[in-house]
């Protein structure tokens, strides 16, 4: 790139053109490091993006702990972009495309609780206590997120 | 991460690498035998077999592909690249006889990837190398595809151990399709599951990382 050319020109003007192969080699090494770092950071972003779809819009503390400030900011922007996109679909109400990732077979599903999660309110006002190993028959759309987060387990007979 | 939402940058096709592909970065780490065609002043420390300050012209050494590509120039003699054995005439004849018996993992593991990259170095044997790569792939592909579609729920290590990286990726892809279909047949396709991301990240707690 620009820096290498600058050094090469310097070498030529000072009559030290024989240094140019070594300058080029060093430059290749710099480019290599740059490529590795960039690819690593980009792969992290791809995984962070996947978390929005796989986990939800609020990341668990242990994941946030491993993200740098710029990544947290990126996630927040991505969330906003996705939300405004979803609002623009399906007429006035918008459409939550992060729901129903697998074709739904029924409105209600049987779930088993894998860990204590406290009280859980469903649409008609009923409060359910999600205690470990308890089983419930609940509306699918309320459970999807908790299943993906590993709190509930979908029981299929 | 074996989830539906993580799409890593795939490796490049043919002679092109993808800059951001982790697979291509690993591929370009492979070492090639080269001969220096000019002096490299003050870099003698890179060449461990001799104690000189400079790397003299005519030195034979091994450089990773990324450095070789960076230094190589068609018009100027900076480095000349020797063909690794597996792409030379002797092995090419073996491949044309029966490509299916060769252990491409041992010969590679990036047989096709590295072979394609070798074409950058203007060897007079390039047309033959390219031809061999293509014919070998075509001859072996059928077996790879068939076995990936027929090995369900069993230990596939014997099937994949002689495949190069590209073939392994194709095999995995075939298996993934097969498993998806079987799962659909069993009615499991509509079962909601926990994100494997979550399960993996759970295994590492904050307390493990703190000093």
Boltz contact constraints between the chains, C-beta under 6 A:
constraints:
  - contact:
      token1: [A, 18]
      token2: [B, 41]
      max_distance: 6.0
  - contact:
      token1: [A, 19]
      token2: [B, 41]
      max_distance: 6.0
  - contact:
      token1: [A, 21]
      token2: [B, 38]
      max_distance: 6.0
  - contact:
      token1: [A, 21]
      token2: [B, 40]
      max_distance: 6.0
  - contact:
      token1: [A, 21]
      token2: [B, 78]
      max_distance: 6.0
  - contact:
      token1: [A, 22]
      token2: [B, 40]
      max_distance: 6.0
  - contact:
      token1: [A, 22]
      token2: [B, 41]
      max_distance: 6.0
  - contact:
      token1: [A, 22]
      token2: [B, 42]
      max_distance: 6.0
  - contact:
      token1: [A, 22]
      token2: [B, 43]
      max_distance: 6.0
  - contact:
      token1: [A, 28]
      token2: [B, 67]
      max_distance: 6.0
  - contact:
      token1: [A, 28]
      token2: [B, 70]
      max_distance: 6.0
  - contact:
      token1: [A, 32]
      token2: [B, 66]
      max_distance: 6.0
  - contact:
      token1: [A, 39]
      token2: [B, 20]
      max_distance: 6.0
  - contact:
      token1: [A, 39]
      token2: [B, 22]
      max_distance: 6.0
  - contact:
      token1: [A, 39]
      token2: [B, 25]
      max_distance: 6.0
  - contact:
      token1: [A, 42]
      token2: [B, 20]
      max_distance: 6.0
  - contact:
      token1: [A, 47]
      token2: [B, 6]
      max_distance: 6.0
  - contact:
      token1: [A, 50]
      token2: [B, 5]
      max_distance: 6.0
  - contact:
      token1: [A, 50]
      token2: [B, 6]
      max_distance: 6.0
  - contact:
      token1: [A, 53]
      token2: [B, 5]
      max_distance: 6.0
  - contact:
      token1: [A, 54]
      token2: [B, 3]
      max_distance: 6.0
  - contact:
      token1: [A, 54]
      token2: [B, 5]
      max_distance: 6.0
  - contact:
      token1: [A, 54]
      token2: [B, 195]
      max_distance: 6.0
  - contact:
      token1: [A, 54]
      token2: [B, 197]
      max_distance: 6.0
  - contact:
      token1: [A, 55]
      token2: [B, 195]
      max_distance: 6.0
  - contact:
      token1: [A, 55]
      token2: [B, 198]
      max_distance: 6.0
  - contact:
      token1: [A, 62]
      token2: [B, 206]
      max_distance: 6.0
  - contact:
      token1: [A, 63]
      token2: [B, 201]
      max_distance: 6.0
  - contact:
      token1: [A, 65]
      token2: [B, 206]
      max_distance: 6.0
  - contact:
      token1: [A, 102]
      token2: [B, 190]
      max_distance: 6.0
  - contact:
      token1: [A, 103]
      token2: [B, 190]
      max_distance: 6.0
  - contact:
      token1: [A, 105]
      token2: [B, 190]
      max_distance: 6.0
  - contact:
      token1: [A, 147]
      token2: [B, 192]
      max_distance: 6.0
  - contact:
      token1: [A, 148]
      token2: [B, 195]
      max_distance: 6.0
  - contact:
      token1: [A, 149]
      token2: [B, 198]
      max_distance: 6.0
  - contact:
      token1: [A, 150]
      token2: [B, 194]
      max_distance: 6.0
  - contact:
      token1: [A, 150]
      token2: [B, 198]
      max_distance: 6.0
  - contact:
      token1: [A, 154]
      token2: [B, 191]
      max_distance: 6.0
  - contact:
      token1: [A, 154]
      token2: [B, 192]
      max_distance: 6.0
  - contact:
      token1: [A, 156]
      token2: [B, 191]
      max_distance: 6.0
